[in-house]
Amino acid sequence: MLSRPFVASKVLDQFRELATLDEASDTVFSPLTPREVEILDCVARGNSNKEIARLLSISDQTVKNHITSILRKLAVNDRTQAVIYALRHGWIKLGDNV
């Protein structure tokens, strides 16, 4: 019984260390697929689903499916929240080449 708090303490210390490593790392983890990031980037640039479909040579329904997946993965309610979330995490960037 006495060793359990010690084990829990060690596990928490390891999680804290991992969190620190993630913050200091140059690599950016994204739960989104490269295609979903590409679509989210198009959304951030103000493109409609129809425009994104045309730009990426995919169907409107495929764009809708990707956006639904993005919203679910990021646990956000709309496209604007998804874009803000991605910008804050560095997954997409807005530059001069809009």
Protein Blocks (a to p, Z undefined) as FASTA:
>chain_A
ZZmmmmmmmmmmmmmmmmmmmmmpmbdcdfbdfklmmmmmmmmnopafklmmmmnopafk
lmmmmmmmmmmmnopabfklmmmmmmmnopaccdfkZZ
